[in-house]
Amino acid sequence: MRKLNIAIIGLGNIGCYLFKYLNDNKKILIKKNNCLPVIKYVSAKNKKKKRNIKIKKGQWLKNYLSATKLKDVDLIIELIGGAEGPAKKLVFEALKNKKHVVTANKALIASHGDELFKLAKEKNVQIGFEASVAGGTPVIKALREGLVANKVQWFAGILNGTTNFILSEMTDKNTNFDDALKQAQDLGLAETDPTMDIDGTDAAQKASILAALAFKVPFDFKSVSYGGIDQVDPEDLKYAAELGYAIKHIAYGSLVDEEVSVSAYPTLVSKDLLLSQVGQQMNALDICCEDMGSTVYYGPGAGPKPTASAVIADLVDIANGGWPSQDSGKKVNKITKTTADFPRYLRLNVKNEPGAIAKISSTFANEDISIEALIQHEAGKLQEDLQDTVPVVIISGSVSEEIISKLITNLESMKEIDTKVRQFRIHNAV
């Protein structure tokens, strides 16, 4: 039996659940994994906070950083969160003092991964970070172990449960964004300040981590292009359904000619793809490899139980010898801020007058953009207040971000276009 003395730093919902599980399931862990994680110490910001866990005398550390220097600590579990501040200090100090680290902190890995893994390699210790992406769904292990013999071409994933819940509610119940967000907050699925979920930051951080593993590029969150779901309108959801799509917030990474692009945006997903069927707060990741094709990983992406499950998986792996350190040396490919080309969905309100559609088509032709489909409903069919305009939806061929931005600028300058043009990517790869 392999014994592992640990310190848990951060006792929120996840930390408390993990504390209980490790104390209550020692026999199972020994029997199943020949491993016994022993909680030697804990620490958090507020000792007096009610947590419904029984902390033994001598377990509490006044100074969380002292765990990094104690001889009877083998591994530190960081559950503080954030890319900077206490979490960063803790993990760097732990590695410097030759302590293994397990973390659920996607912001920290996305922003400082290269430095951390370089240090871990120098000190001959491990960093477990399975819980940083997709919660209890083992997508990190899939990339590091299961798919190690394959060349990844692209990945596409729903990596934020909050945004997926909101979009699912808007689609299934025909509600608006604000009402769906409030429902998510009432259920505890969204924070009081949900900005990092809503604006795409959370998914982009996770996409950065996946890209580093899939394509051998630096952990470079700053190179990820992303946007949020607050601009998704119920009308767009209706049109998407009519065209055979669902709107999801998709984190996407691709490798083309040794250049990697990573992004996270609201995207129309073909209903022929499994990703389109992922509902409520669930996560899913589709990884396409050159020889094997597509594999899909589905499961809960957040919450105490899934996150603790991933943390424990890392504990067991490290106790049993771990895996080779994450490569922090020379990278194989180059990450670029230029995003991949996508087909596009565009919605515009066109003045109900002769020749307007022809002028719009000509504008597409001038930018060498093909029109794959066009839907023109009668004025007022979907919006009663629009009697002098006609709602028009256009599906274009694949086009770059630069070109689509130029096209939209040109369209919005036309007197025939009554409002701003809404635009979303389309993912229909099979």
Residue, then its C-alpha position, 0 to 999 in steps of 0.5 A: m500500500r502506498k501512503l500519501n500525506i496531503a495538505i488541502i488548501g482551500l475549504g470551499n464546497i469542493g474542498c469540504y466534500l473532498f475532505k469528507y470523501l477521503n476520510d470516509n472511504k479509506k478502505i475503498l481507496i486501499k482495496k481498489n487502488n492500493c493507495l491511502p491519501v492521508i489528510k495531514y493538514v488543511s487551511a483556508k482563509n477563514k477558520k471560523k466559517k461553518r463547514n460541516i467537517k470535523i478538523k482534528k487538533g493540529q490539522w489546521l495551518k494558520n499560514y497556508l504557505s507553511a504546508t510547502k515546507l513541512k517534511d510530513v507533507d508529500l502533496i498539496i491540493e490547491l483549491i483556492g482558485g485564480a491565476e495570481g495571488p495566494a494560489k500562484k504563491l502556494v503552487f510555486e512554493a510547493l514545487k520549489n520545495k519538491k511537493h507534488v501538486v494537484t489543482a482544479n485551477k484552470a486559470l493558473i494552468a492556462s496563465h502559468g502552465d509552462e513555468l509550473f511544469k518546467l519547475a516540476k520537471e526540475k524538482n522531479v515532482q508531479i502536477g495533477f490538473e485533471a479537474s481543471v477542464a470538464g470536472g469529472t470527465p477525464v478529458i486531460k487523461a484522454l489527451r495525455e494517455g488514451l490518444v497519445a499515439n494519435k495526431v489531433q487535428w481539432f477539438a470542439g467542446i462545451l466546457n462551461g456548464t453555466t452557459n450551456f444551461i442558459l442556452s438550453e433553457m432559452t432553447d427548450k423554454n423559449t425564454n430570454f437571456d436574463d431570465a435564463l441567467k436568473q434561473a441558473q443563479d437561483l439553482g446555484l449553477a451561476e455565480t452572483d457575478p457570472t461574468m467569467d462564464i458569460d463572456g467566455t473567459d472560463a471556456a477560453q482558459k480551458a481551451s488553452i489548456l487543451a490546446a497545449l496538450a493536443f498540439k504541443v504549444p505553450f500554455d498561452f491564454k492570451s492567444v485565445s480569441y473568445g466571446g460570450i453568449d449575452q448576444v444570443d437572441p431567442e430569434d437566433l435560436k429559432y432560426a438555428a433550429e429551422l436550419g437544423y442547428a442548435i446554438k452552443h458555446i463552443a471552445y475550438g482548437s485546430l492544427v493546420d500546417e503547424e499553426v494552431s488557432v484556439s477560440a471560444y464563441p457561441t456557435l451553431v452546431s449541426k444537429d447531426l453532431l452529438l455536441s448539439q444534444v448536450g443539454q443543461q449544465m453538462n460538458a462534452l468534448d469532441i476530439c478528432c484525430e488524423d487516423m482514428g477520427s472523432t471521439v466524444y467525452y461527455g459528463p458533468g463539468a462542475g460541482p463538488k462531486p465531479t471535481a473531487s472525483a478528478v482530484i482523487a484520480d490525480l492523487v491515485d496516479i501520483a501515489n502510483g508513480g504518476w506519468p512523465s512530466q508535462d513537456s515544458g521544453k521546445k514546442v512542436n507547433k506555433i500558436t497564432k491569434t488568427t482564428a480558423d475559418f468557419p461557415r457563418y450564420l448572419r441575421l439582418n433586417v432588410k428594408n422591404e424594397p425591390g433590389a435589396i437582396a440582390k445588393i446584399s448578394s453582390t456584397f458577398a460576391n465582392e468579398d468572394i464569400s459564397i451564400e450556401a443558404l438564404i431564408q427570407h420570411e414575410a415581414g412581421k412573421l417573427q417580429e410583429d413590430l417589423q412591418d417595413t423590414v424583412p428578416v433575412v438569414i444567410i448561411s455563408g461558406s467558410v470564411s476568416e474572422e478578418i473577412i467576415s468583419k469586413l463583410i459586416t462593416n460593408l453590410e451595415s453601411m448599406k441603406e437597405i440594412d435596418t439594424k446591426v448584423r448578427q453573426f455566429r460561427i457554424h460547426n458541422a464537422v463530422 
